[in-house]
Amino acid sequence: MVATYILDENELNESFYNQLKQQFKNKKIAITITEAVDETDYLLANPANAKHLLEAINNSKKENGLLKKMNISDLKSQIGE
C-alpha cells in the first residue's frame, strides 16, 4: 500500500500519528518527508517551459479554429447521438 499525505506542519500532531499507526497496523513502514512544491510555480520555474505554457494558454484563449465551444446537445449531435 502506498499513501501520500500533503499537509501543513501544524497537522503533524498526535491524531495524525495515531491515524498512521491504525492505517499501517502490524506493518513495517518507511517515512520520507519532502517539502511540497506548488505545481504552478514548479512548471513556470523553467523559462522554456513557462514560455510554452503561456503560449498555449494564449492560443487557447484565441478563437483560432483549434478550439470550439459547444454545449452537450452540440456534442451529442457531433457524435451521432
Secondary structure, 3 states (H helix, E strand, C coil): CCCCCCCCHHHCCHHHHHHHHHHCCCCCCCCCCCCCCCHHHHHHHCHHHHHHHHHHHHHHHCCCCCCCCCCHHHHHHHHCC
